[in-house]
């Protein structure tokens, strides 16, 4: 079967992506950012006079820029949903790709263009931190904030006052991500001992936005790929499957991008609420499902949502417990919960729990524990369905290898298997590595979880 580049040239006359001057610097080459930002920029180029290419930058030493280059940076997005069916988009807006570890000068030179107006990133939450390796100016930066600092400093040196304002939009799922990223960049200016003039320039010539992104992007549909490629009539190893829902909230009182219909863009002064709503309802639902699904051999979110028993459990968890404290917009809250259920039951999306289970400990700490504490403070009782999930985590961590955890933690939990159920739960709840804090002294929590956890053997909540 012919590759995408040959098929595209034979079926449609399109603009040459290499002729688009980079207007967007995209830090990140992963499935999510290519589907999320890539689809927006592609639509802007097709539907407005945006006329801007994407310079895609590989954020780590192990990336796919070279492979993407082999197919002229073209790739396909399949957006699929319950109501919208299947929509295909070939993204043609990536005009160049750069590996800063092998072409550091070319990376810095991106900043010299007055045509560049946007920097969009998704290096995951782990990417928004500094590295001890970034201490000597002139070496290739290791962390994303250090790379961004070097890029902007180059722009300052080359353009200075002639530089147009550059909009910096981090997509990492961190509260106040724009503010946090700017703080890290300023820390790097101190570490690198850069002049105060650069700091002043940063404040006047850059704008860091707090943002919230929301789109489920499972990525490469390996189980369906053969059938999909036959229907498409070409081969695309970088094909991305994504849901048709798309939401990008940007904390701003003015539009940042040209306006297009159904873009999913929202400019708001209430970003914190939308962030909390998404993390607490969508992300926390995923995290709560993981141990229950894996211990019951349920592979996907759709399978869990459609299950007679677990689907009912999920809806109760969502409406009765995870929604605690989100009453600022009751009508919008209800609509969003309906949307979450619809998205989770999307027949086109195979969202595997083995993938959701990655970085589980940090997800438990940021998604489940805050809801657990908030619920108790409000209701003066522990949330039963969420406690079932926590009990399942304790079971999975103690008895199985279904979820990868540090070996020393595994050994400590396994050493307690002969202890009483109460003692095992109390010991597990004391593990700050799991929960981010010691939960063992929380009144009534051990008892609430003990009602859900067996002494040993098969997890009691299992449902065929």
N, C-alpha and C positions, 0 to 999 in steps of 0.2 A: 504494500500500500504506500502511496506517495506521501511525503511529509507535508506538513501544514504550509510551508512556504511555497511549494509548487502548486498545491491545490488552490491557495488563495489567489495567486497570480492568474490562474486559469479561469476562475469563476467571477472575479470582481475587479474592477479598476479602483484602486484606493490610493490615498496619499502615501507617500514614501516616508516612513517613520524616521529615516536618517536625515530627512530634510527639515524635520521639526527641531528647532533650537530648544535645548532643555529649558523649561520654565519651572519644572518641579524636580527637586532633588529628593529621591525616595531612598531612605536609609532602611533597608530590609528587603529581602527577596522571597520571603516565605509566602505560603498559600494565602494567608489572610490578607496581607497588605496588597498582594497582586490582584486579589479579587475585589477588595474593598476600595482602595484608592485607585487602582488601575481602571476599574469600571467607571468611576466618576470622571477621571481625566479623559478617558476615551469618549464618553458622552459629551463632555464639554467641547472636545475637538470636532465631534460630528455635528453638534447642535448649536454651537455658538462660534464666535470668532476668537476663541481662546488661543488657538494656534500655538500650543506649547507641548513640547516633548517631556518625557520623563527620563532623567538620568538615574538609573537604578544602581545603588551602592551596596555591595556585599558587606554586612556588618561584622562578620566573624571570619576567621581564617578558613573555615570549611564552608564553602558556599557553592552556588550553582550558576554563577555569572557566565562562566566559560561555556557551560552546556546551553544556557539560554542564547548566548551569542550565536551558537551554531544554527539556530533557527531564526536568526535575525530579530531576536527579542520578541517574537510573536507568540501568543499563547491564547487558548480558548477558555472562556468562562461559561459554564452551563448553570443558569439560575433556574431553580426548580422549586415549585411550591404546590400546596393543596389546590389553590384556586387559579394561579397563573400558568400552570403547566410548565413546559420547558422552553426557555429562551436561550439562544446561543449568541455570544458576543466574542468576536476575535479582537483582542486588544492589540492595537497597532501603534500605540502612542509612546512606547519605550524607544527612545532614540539612541541610547547608549547604556552600557553597563560597565561598572568599574569595580575592580578588586583593589582596595586601598593598600593591601598588604604587598601587592606586586606593582601597583601603579599609584604610589602615594602622591606624586607631583600632579598627575592628571586629576586625582581626587580634589586636591586643593584648588586646582585651576577652574573647577566648576564654579567656584565662588566669584570668579572675575567677571562673569557675564551680568550685565544689567538686565538681561532678559529673565534671569532667575528671580522668581517671586515667592516660591514656596519650598519649604522643607517639611516633608512628611516622614514620620518614622514609626516603626513597630519592631522593637528589638526585644520584646517581651518584658515583663516586670523586672526580670533579672538584669536586663540591659540598662536600667536606670540606676546605676551605681558606679562608683569610681573604682579604679584598679590601682593597686600599689605599684604596678609596673609603669603607670603614667606619671613619672616624676621628673623626667629629663626632657626639656624642650628640644625638638629637632628629631626625636625618634618617632617611629610610627605609633600613634596612640593605640592602645588596646581597647579601652572602653568607649562606648558610644558618646557619652558627654565630652570626653577628651577629643574625640574625632570632630565633634561639632564645634568645640572651642577652636580647634586648629583651623577648621574650614572658615569660620566666621572671622578669625583673626586675619586670614589671608585676604578675605574680602575687604576688611578694614584697611589693610596695607595697600591694596591695589585700587580700591574705589573711594574709600574714606567718605567724604561728604557727598560724593556723586552717587553713592550707592542708594538705590531705591529701597523702600521698606521691604523687608522679607518676613513673610508669615511662617511661623514655625508651629507645626501641628503634630505633637506626639500622639500616637494612638495606643500607647501602652496603658493597660488597665490599672492605673494608679490614681488615687484621688488627687485632684489639682495637679495633673501630670505636667501641664505647661509651666506652672509656677515652680514645681519641683525640678524640672529639667533646667530651667534658667538658673536656679540656685546652684545646681551641680556645675553648670558652665562657669558661673562666677567663681566657684571654688577652684576650678581648674585655672582660671586667670591668676589667682593668688598662688597656686602651686607652681605655675610656670613663671611667676613673677613678671607678668605682662603689665604694660603701662596703664595708668589710670585713664588715659585718653581712649583706650580700647573699651574700658568699662562704660565710659560715657557714651561711646558710639553704640554699644550694645543696647543701651536704654533708649536711644533715639532712632536707631536704624533696624531694630528687630522687634517683633511682637510675638511673644510666646502665648499660645492659647491653651486654656484648659479644655479638654475634649472628652467625649465619651463615644465609643464606637460599639455597634451591636449588629453582628451578622454571624450566623453559624456557617463556617466554611470547613467542612470535613476534608476538602482537598482532593487529591488524586483518587478517583473512584476505581481502585484496582480490581474489585470484584465485578464491575460492570464494564470495564474499559474496552474489552474486545467488541462487545455489542455496540457500545457508543461510537467507537471509531469506525465501525462498519456503516453506521447510519450517517456519520459525518462525511465519510468518504476520504478521510485522511488520518494520518498518525500525528498525534501531539502528546509527547511524554510530559508536557507541562500543563496539560488540561486540568482545570480546577472545577469541581462540583461545589456549588454553594446554594443556600436557600435564597428565595426571592425577596426575603425581608431585608431591608437595609436601613440603618438609622445612624446618623452622625450628628450628635449635639455638640455645638461649639459655643463656648462662653464668649459672647460678643453681642454688642448692640448694633453692629453693622454687618452686612453680608461680606464674607471672605472670598467666596467664589461667585462667578456669574450664575444667575438663577436659571435652572432648568426644571421642567415638570417632573414630579415624583422622584426627586433626587435623594430623599431621605434626610436632607440637611435641615437642622433646626438651630437657629441662633437664639440663645436664651440667657437669662440672668439667674436661672434656677438649676444650674448644671448638677449641683450636689444632690438634689432630689432625684434627678434622672439617673445619676450614677448609683445612688443607693438602691433605687427601685430595680435597676438591672442586675446588680450584684446580688441583691437579697432574694430576688425571685427567680431569675433565670440561672445565674451561675451557682447560687446556693442549692437550687433544685438538682442540678447536675451532680454537685459534690455530695449531696445527701443520698442520691440514688446509688452511687458507685459501689459501696460495700454490699448493699442489698442485692444489686444486680449481679455482681461478680460471684457472690456466694450462692446464687440461685441459677448460675449459668445463663443469664440473660445478657446478650451481647450488645444490643443497641438501645438508644434512648427511645426510639419508636416502639420497639418490642416491649419495653418497660411501661410506656405510656398507654399502650393498647391492651396490656395484660389486665384480665378481669380483676385480680386482687391488687396488684401493684399499681395499676392505673388509678384505682380508687384511693389507695394510700397516697399517691403523688398529689392528686387533686386536694385531698384533705390537708396535706402538708402545705401546699401552696396557699390555699384560701384561709386556712385556720391558724397557721403558725408563721410561715415565712413573711406574711404580709404585715406582721406586727410593726406598728410605728409609721407605716406608710400611708397615713390618712390625709395628707395635704390635698390630694386631688382624688377623691373617692371614685368618681366616674372614670377618670383616666386610669386609675389603678385597676379597676375591674376590667376595662378594655385590654389593658396590658396583660393581665393574667389569662384572659381568654386567648390572646395572641400567643403567649408562651405555650399553652396547651396545643394550639394549632401547629405551632412551629415544631414542637417535639413529636407530633404525630405525622409530620411531613413524610409521605411515602417515598420521596426521592432522596432523602438524606439518611445515609447510614453513619450515624454518629456513634462510634464504638466506645464503650466504657473503658476499654484497655487504654485508649488514647486520653480520655478525660481523666483517667487515674494518674497521669503524669504530674509530678510536683504536688502530690496529694496533701502533704503535711502543711504546706503554706496555704493551700486552698481551705483546709479545715480551719486554720487559724483566722483567716480573713473573711471567710464566708459563713461558716456555721457557728463558731463560738460567739461572735457578736450578737447573732440572732438569739442564741440560747440564753445569754445573759439579759438581753433586752426583754425577752418574753417573760422571764422570771420576775424581773423588776416591775413589769406591768401587770401580770396576771397572778403573781405570788404562787405560782406553781410551775413545774417544769413541763415543756412541750413534749407530749407523749410520742408523737411521730418522729420528731427530731431526735429524741432520746433513743428511738429504735435504730436510727442511722448511726448514732454514736456507739451504741451497743454492738452493732454490726462491724464497725471499724475496729473495736477492741477485739472482737472475735477473729476477724480477718488478720489483724496484725499478730495475734497470739497463736493462732492455730494453722494459718495458711501462708503461702507465698504469693497470693494473688496480687498483692500490691507491694511494690518495692519500698522498703524502709531501711534506714541505717542498720548495719549489722549489730552494733552495740545495743541499740534500742530493741531489736528483735531478740537478742539474747536475754536482755533484762525481762522482757515480757514473757518469754518462754520459760524462764526460771520460776515463774509464779504459777505455772499450770497446775501444780499439785495443791496450791492454797485454796481456801474457800472462795466461793464466788464473790462475796463482799470484799475480801482482801485483794482479790485480783483486780476488781473494778477500781478500788481505791488506789491501788498501786498504778494502774494504767492512767487514771485521771490526774495523778501527780506528775505525769510526764510532760514537762514544758515543751519538749521537742515535738510532741503531737499537737498540743492545744495552744501553745504559745504562753500558757500560764498554768499554774497549779489549780486544778479544779476539784481536787479531792476533798477540800474542806467546805465546799458549797453545800449548804443545808438541804438534805433530801435528795441530792443528785445521785448519789450512789444507789439509793433505793429505787429511784426512778429508772435507772439504767439496768439494775439487777432484774427488774421485771421483764426485761427484754433479752437478757443474756443467759444462755444455758450454762450448766456447770461444765459440760464438755460435750464433744460430739457435734452432730449436725445443728446448724443454726436453726432455732425453733420457729422463726418467722418464715421459713422456706415455704413457698407455695408453688405447686406444680402448674 
